Amino acid sequence: MPSVICNTSPLLYLYRIECIGWLPRLFAEVWIPEAVQDELQIGINKGYSVPWPADYGWLRVVNPAFTPSEWLASDLGAGEIAVIALALEHPDRIVLLDDALARRIARKAGLQVWGTLKVLLEAKSNGLIERVEPYVGKLASAGMWLSADIKARILRLAGE
């Protein structure tokens, strides 16, 4: 079973569709950097319903030892920067990122990148769900932007 380093949006979307509990069933370990926890705290402070890491015993807050300073001037958020930096220190772990720029950068760095939609596919292949389609709809209702092409591609990959 692989281990993962997760950014804010996959945690948030899986929480919103009541599937955050899939993570410990799909991964041996789930890490987030403190920057992701800080982003979740901002959401709580603004009154949003977001997951709080301390409520999930399987979720560990782990920080990178080093963050390249030139990344701080990029268009990446603090969570994305910390996730990628931590993954570079632990390249055997899968990286969960939804942001297109962050995903491109992580892939160029040689990291294995999954997004929230890949988690749905894995949930189906591991027998956690029978169909992906209802969850794709739930993600769209939860605020995830999904083009018609992306929806069709995910459903095709799911065999639906």
WOMORA-V467770 format. One record per residue. N is the residue number from 0. RES is the residue in one small letter. SS is DSSP state (H for helix, E for strand, C for the rest). BURIAL is + if it has 9 or more other C-alpha atoms within 8 Angstrom, else -. D_LAST is the distance of its C-alpha to the last C-alpha in Angstrom with 1 decimal. Layout:
n=N res=RES ss=SS burial=BURIAL d_last=D_LAST
n=N res=RES ss=SS burial=BURIAL d_last=D_LAST
This chain:
n=0 res=m ss=C burial=- d_last=25.4
n=1 res=p ss=C burial=+ d_last=25.7
n=2 res=s ss=C burial=+ d_last=27.5
n=3 res=v ss=E burial=+ d_last=26.7
n=4 res=i ss=E burial=+ d_last=28.6
n=5 res=c ss=E burial=+ d_last=27.0
n=6 res=n ss=C burial=+ d_last=27.8
n=7 res=t ss=H burial=+ d_last=28.2
n=8 res=s ss=H burial=- d_last=25.1
n=9 res=p ss=H burial=+ d_last=22.5
n=10 res=l ss=H burial=+ d_last=24.9
n=11 res=l ss=H burial=+ d_last=25.3
n=12 res=y ss=H burial=+ d_last=21.6
n=13 res=l ss=H burial=+ d_last=20.7
n=14 res=y ss=H burial=+ d_last=23.9
n=15 res=r ss=H burial=+ d_last=23.1
n=16 res=i ss=C burial=+ d_last=19.8
n=17 res=e ss=C burial=- d_last=21.7
n=18 res=c ss=C burial=- d_last=19.9
n=19 res=i ss=H burial=+ d_last=22.8
n=20 res=g ss=H burial=- d_last=23.5
n=21 res=w ss=H burial=+ d_last=20.6
n=22 res=l ss=H burial=- d_last=22.8
n=23 res=p ss=H burial=+ d_last=25.4
n=24 res=r ss=H burial=- d_last=22.9
n=25 res=l ss=H burial=+ d_last=21.3
n=26 res=f ss=C burial=+ d_last=24.5
n=27 res=a ss=C burial=+ d_last=28.0
n=28 res=e ss=C burial=+ d_last=29.6
n=29 res=v ss=E burial=+ d_last=28.7
n=30 res=w ss=E burial=+ d_last=31.3
n=31 res=i ss=E burial=+ d_last=32.0
n=32 res=p ss=C burial=+ d_last=35.1
n=33 res=e ss=H burial=+ d_last=37.6
n=34 res=a ss=H burial=+ d_last=36.7
n=35 res=v ss=H burial=+ d_last=33.3
n=36 res=q ss=H burial=+ d_last=35.1
n=37 res=d ss=H burial=- d_last=37.5
n=38 res=e ss=H burial=+ d_last=34.7
n=39 res=l ss=H burial=+ d_last=33.5
n=40 res=q ss=H burial=+ d_last=37.1
n=41 res=i ss=H burial=- d_last=37.4
n=42 res=g ss=H burial=+ d_last=34.5
n=43 res=i ss=H burial=+ d_last=36.3
n=44 res=n ss=H burial=- d_last=39.6
n=45 res=k ss=C burial=- d_last=38.1
n=46 res=g ss=C burial=- d_last=37.0
n=47 res=y ss=C burial=- d_last=33.2
n=48 res=s ss=C burial=- d_last=31.2
n=49 res=v ss=C burial=+ d_last=30.3
n=50 res=p ss=C burial=+ d_last=30.1
n=51 res=w ss=C burial=+ d_last=33.4
n=52 res=p ss=H burial=+ d_last=33.4
n=53 res=a ss=H burial=- d_last=36.3
n=54 res=d ss=H burial=- d_last=34.2
n=55 res=y ss=C burial=- d_last=31.9
n=56 res=g ss=C burial=- d_last=34.0
n=57 res=w ss=C burial=- d_last=31.4
n=58 res=l ss=E burial=+ d_last=31.5
n=59 res=r ss=E burial=+ d_last=34.4
n=60 res=v ss=E burial=+ d_last=36.1
n=61 res=v ss=C burial=- d_last=37.2
n=62 res=n ss=C burial=+ d_last=38.8
n=63 res=p ss=C burial=+ d_last=39.1
n=64 res=a ss=C burial=- d_last=42.7
n=65 res=f ss=C burial=- d_last=42.8
n=66 res=t ss=C burial=+ d_last=41.2
n=67 res=p ss=C burial=- d_last=42.2
n=68 res=s ss=H burial=- d_last=44.3
n=69 res=e ss=H burial=- d_last=43.1
n=70 res=w ss=H burial=+ d_last=39.6
n=71 res=l ss=H burial=+ d_last=41.1
n=72 res=a ss=H burial=- d_last=41.7
n=73 res=s ss=C burial=- d_last=38.1
n=74 res=d ss=C burial=- d_last=35.6
n=75 res=l ss=C burial=+ d_last=33.8
n=76 res=g ss=C burial=- d_last=34.2
n=77 res=a ss=H burial=+ d_last=36.3
n=78 res=g ss=H burial=+ d_last=33.3
n=79 res=e ss=H burial=+ d_last=31.5
n=80 res=i ss=H burial=+ d_last=34.9
n=81 res=a ss=H burial=+ d_last=35.5
n=82 res=v ss=H burial=+ d_last=32.0
n=83 res=i ss=H burial=+ d_last=32.4
n=84 res=a ss=H burial=+ d_last=36.0
n=85 res=l ss=H burial=+ d_last=35.2
n=86 res=a ss=H burial=+ d_last=32.5
n=87 res=l ss=H burial=+ d_last=35.0
n=88 res=e ss=H burial=- d_last=37.2
n=89 res=h ss=C burial=- d_last=34.5
n=90 res=p ss=C burial=+ d_last=32.4
n=91 res=d ss=C burial=- d_last=30.9
n=92 res=r ss=C burial=+ d_last=28.8
n=93 res=i ss=E burial=+ d_last=25.5
n=94 res=v ss=E burial=+ d_last=25.9
n=95 res=l ss=E burial=+ d_last=23.6
n=96 res=l ss=C burial=+ d_last=24.1
n=97 res=d ss=C burial=+ d_last=22.3
n=98 res=d ss=C burial=- d_last=25.2
n=99 res=a ss=H burial=- d_last=24.9
n=100 res=l ss=H burial=- d_last=28.5
n=101 res=a ss=H burial=+ d_last=28.6
n=102 res=r ss=H burial=+ d_last=25.6
n=103 res=r ss=H burial=- d_last=27.4
n=104 res=i ss=H burial=- d_last=30.6
n=105 res=a ss=H burial=+ d_last=29.2
n=106 res=r ss=H burial=+ d_last=27.5
n=107 res=k ss=H burial=- d_last=30.8
n=108 res=a ss=C burial=- d_last=32.6
n=109 res=g ss=C burial=- d_last=30.5
n=110 res=l ss=C burial=+ d_last=28.6
n=111 res=q ss=C burial=+ d_last=25.1
n=112 res=v ss=E burial=+ d_last=23.2
n=113 res=w ss=E burial=+ d_last=20.1
n=114 res=g ss=C burial=+ d_last=19.1
n=115 res=t ss=H burial=+ d_last=17.7
n=116 res=l ss=H burial=+ d_last=14.1
n=117 res=k ss=H burial=- d_last=14.6
n=118 res=v ss=H burial=+ d_last=15.9
n=119 res=l ss=H burial=+ d_last=12.7
n=120 res=l ss=H burial=+ d_last=11.0
n=121 res=e ss=H burial=+ d_last=14.2
n=122 res=a ss=H burial=+ d_last=14.2
n=123 res=k ss=H burial=+ d_last=11.1
n=124 res=s ss=H burial=- d_last=12.6
n=125 res=n ss=C burial=- d_last=15.9
n=126 res=g ss=C burial=- d_last=15.0
n=127 res=l ss=C burial=- d_last=15.9
n=128 res=i ss=C burial=- d_last=12.8
n=129 res=e ss=C burial=- d_last=10.3
n=130 res=r ss=C burial=+ d_last=7.5
n=131 res=v ss=C burial=+ d_last=7.8
n=132 res=e ss=H burial=- d_last=7.4
n=133 res=p ss=H burial=- d_last=10.9
n=134 res=y ss=H burial=+ d_last=12.4
n=135 res=v ss=H burial=+ d_last=11.7
n=136 res=g ss=H burial=- d_last=13.5
n=137 res=k ss=H burial=+ d_last=16.1
n=138 res=l ss=H burial=+ d_last=16.8
n=139 res=a ss=H burial=+ d_last=17.4
n=140 res=s ss=H burial=- d_last=19.7
n=141 res=a ss=C burial=+ d_last=21.4
n=142 res=g ss=C burial=- d_last=22.5
n=143 res=m ss=C burial=- d_last=20.2
n=144 res=w ss=C burial=- d_last=20.2
n=145 res=l ss=C burial=- d_last=16.8
n=146 res=s ss=C burial=- d_last=17.0
n=147 res=a ss=H burial=- d_last=14.6
n=148 res=d ss=H burial=- d_last=14.3
n=149 res=i ss=H burial=- d_last=13.5
n=150 res=k ss=H burial=+ d_last=10.8
n=151 res=a ss=H burial=- d_last=9.2
n=152 res=r ss=H burial=- d_last=9.9
n=153 res=i ss=H burial=+ d_last=8.7
n=154 res=l ss=H burial=+ d_last=5.1
n=155 res=r ss=H burial=- d_last=5.7
n=156 res=l ss=H burial=- d_last=7.6
n=157 res=a ss=C burial=+ d_last=5.5
n=158 res=g ss=C burial=- d_last=3.8
n=159 res=e ss=C burial=- d_last=0.0
